[in-house]
Amino acid sequence: MARADRTASKEDPFVGAAEVCNGLFAGPLAKKVESVTGDTVFSRSGSRKMEGVVDALKRGHESGRSWATGAELCRLSPKGGGTRDRGALSFSMYAPQDVGDRRLPEGWQLYTMGKQSEVGPGGASLYFECVSPQLKGSENTPLRIRGGFGRGRSDAPDTRELRDANLEILHAASLAVAKELDCKGNAGLPEKPDLRPR
């Protein structure tokens, strides 16, 4: 009997879009994840990824460097898919020159959310700044955070609706990171994503 209970309590290694990434996309956003990736079932993500992102960002800020590598928050690995099919959300500390007048990859467009946001057929980038009691000296030198989302290889068409969905997915993850860091005013990110192109 005990053996059967142990087997029954094992977590399913695959979950739907609403459960992947510790439920980050529960609700209407789950359909957006399915639409941009073209998949409905994903490998279950590790549960301590947010801690890794927060720790990496804090270390980057403490280093005093202009930029620092970060960590992956979530991987969208479709059931039966290969390495190129995997989508991912990651966060790092960006350098001041990474925003502003610079050339975007072909097919990408600037949006108005955050310090800067960029959307393309295969993903999105969102730049924002965090002042927090968790970050010593951030009142004078805010933590510069870049969130990135890449959807992986997908047959989904390149439409404005799906480009917006790329940014909506990244916004949800970025807002979660800002809240975890106790960023003042959620680091300037709105509760609902601003999907206006610049």
Secondary structure, DSSP 8 states (H G I E B T S, - for coil): -HHHHHHHHS--SEEETTTHHHHTTTTTHHHHHHHHHS-SEEE---TTHHHHHHHHHHHHHHHT-S-EEEEEEEEE-BTT--GGG-EEEEEEE--GGGSSS----TT-EEESSSSEEEEETTEEEEEEEE--TTSTTTTTS-EEEEEEEE--S------HHHHHHHHHHHHHHHHHHHHHTT-GGGGG--SS----B-
